[in-house]
Amino acid sequence: MYASTFIFKKKQFDARFHELDQAIAEAAKQIPGYLGEEAWENPQSGLLANVYYWESLAALQMLIEHPAHLEAKQAQAAWLDGYEVVISQVLRTYGDGKLDALPTAQVRAKEKAA
């Protein structure tokens, strides 16, 4: 499993930002290998993070190459006051089993059933 984490500080979002953000989220959900996503905000730093989970790097690459993603990347300076993307391979996850809505918990459940 892979995680792509998009960390950013926002400026001002406009209608086009929201349209592209929605289009990218919908495109991700249609890609075979998409496992889910989470969004986080750190009120102390003002940073936000969107984490997408993928079965493979090839699935992630499909989102990276999607036209809505490419358009948003070109226009990011209008909406963001800085960003960073972290691509990571998830070696393992664990927990007490109470957060079963997380994409990582769903993957663990599939692995146990196999």
Secondary structure per residue as TSV (DSSP state, phi and psi in degrees):
chain	resnum	aa	ss	phi	psi
A	1	M	-	360.0	148.3
A	2	Y	E	-126.6	152.8
A	3	A	E	-126.8	134.2
A	4	S	E	-114.0	119.9
A	5	T	E	-111.9	120.6
A	6	F	E	-104.2	108.1
A	7	I	E	-105.5	131.8
A	8	F	E	-153.5	162.3
A	9	K	E	-117.9	127.3
A	10	K	E	-88.4	150.5
A	11	K	-	-99.4	-112.8
A	12	Q	-	-115.7	126.1
A	13	F	-	-92.1	139.0
A	14	D	-	-116.9	-175.7
A	15	A	H	-60.8	-39.6
A	16	R	H	-65.2	-39.2
A	17	F	H	-57.2	-49.6
A	18	H	H	-63.8	-37.3
A	19	E	H	-62.4	-48.2
A	20	L	H	-66.9	-40.7
A	21	D	H	-58.7	-44.8
A	22	Q	H	-65.6	-42.5
A	23	A	H	-62.7	-40.5
A	24	I	H	-66.9	-43.4
A	25	A	H	-61.7	-43.0
A	26	E	H	-67.4	-40.7
A	27	A	H	-61.4	-43.3
A	28	A	H	-58.3	-44.5
A	29	K	H	-64.8	-21.8
A	30	Q	H	-88.7	-10.2
A	31	I	S	-81.8	125.0
A	32	P	T	-59.3	128.7
A	33	G	T	105.4	-7.6
A	34	Y	E	-73.4	130.4
A	35	L	E	-109.8	-20.7
A	36	G	E	145.8	-178.1
A	37	E	E	-153.1	162.3
A	38	E	E	-140.2	154.8
A	39	A	E	-129.5	140.5
A	40	W	E	-136.1	150.7
A	41	E	E	-134.1	137.7
A	42	N	E	-107.2	103.1
A	43	P	T	-63.1	-26.6
A	44	Q	T	-71.5	-41.3
A	45	S	T	-95.5	-17.8
A	46	G	T	79.0	8.1
A	47	L	E	-87.5	146.9
A	48	L	E	-119.4	156.2
A	49	A	E	-143.2	133.6
A	50	N	E	-111.9	125.3
A	51	V	E	-114.3	120.3
A	52	Y	E	-106.4	139.4
A	53	Y	E	-110.8	138.2
A	54	W	E	-134.6	148.3
A	55	E	S	-73.3	-29.0
A	56	S	-	-150.9	162.5
A	57	L	H	-68.3	-30.0
A	58	A	H	-63.3	-38.8
A	59	A	H	-65.0	-45.5
A	60	L	H	-59.4	-42.2
A	61	Q	H	-60.2	-33.3
A	62	M	H	-62.4	-39.0
A	63	L	H	-70.0	-42.1
A	64	I	H	-57.1	-35.8
A	65	E	T	-89.6	-1.7
A	66	H	S	-66.6	139.1
A	67	P	H	-56.0	-38.9
A	68	A	H	-65.2	-38.7
A	69	H	H	-66.3	-43.0
A	70	L	H	-63.5	-39.6
A	71	E	H	-65.1	-44.9
A	72	A	H	-62.6	-39.4
A	73	K	H	-63.0	-39.5
A	74	Q	H	-66.3	-31.3
A	75	A	H	-101.1	3.9
A	76	Q	H	-55.8	-33.2
A	77	A	H	-63.2	-23.9
A	78	A	H	-73.2	-25.7
A	79	W	H	-113.4	-21.2
A	80	L	E	-119.6	144.7
A	81	D	E	-106.8	50.3
A	82	G	E	112.5	146.2
A	83	Y	E	-155.0	161.9
A	84	E	E	-148.6	143.2
A	85	V	E	-116.3	131.6
A	86	V	E	-118.5	120.6
A	87	I	E	-106.3	125.0
A	88	S	E	-139.1	150.0
A	89	Q	E	-92.9	129.0
A	90	V	-	-87.0	115.9
A	91	L	-	-82.4	-36.7
A	92	R	-	-166.0	157.9
A	93	T	-	-134.5	154.2
A	94	Y	-	-157.7	163.5
A	95	G	-	178.9	-168.5
A	96	D	-	-89.6	0.2
A	97	G	S	84.7	4.5
A	98	K	-	-88.8	-10.9
A	99	L	-	-107.2	56.5
A	100	D	T	-70.9	-7.5
A	101	A	T	-81.0	-13.3
A	102	L	S	-68.4	142.6
A	103	P	H	-56.9	-36.1
A	104	T	H	-66.0	-36.9
A	105	A	H	-66.8	-37.1
A	106	Q	H	-64.7	-38.4
A	107	V	H	-64.7	-43.8
A	108	R	H	-60.7	-40.3
A	109	A	H	-63.1	-41.0
A	110	K	H	-62.8	-42.2
A	111	E	H	-65.1	-38.9
A	112	K	H	-65.3	-38.0
A	113	A	H	-71.6	-23.8
A	114	A	-	-76.8	360.0
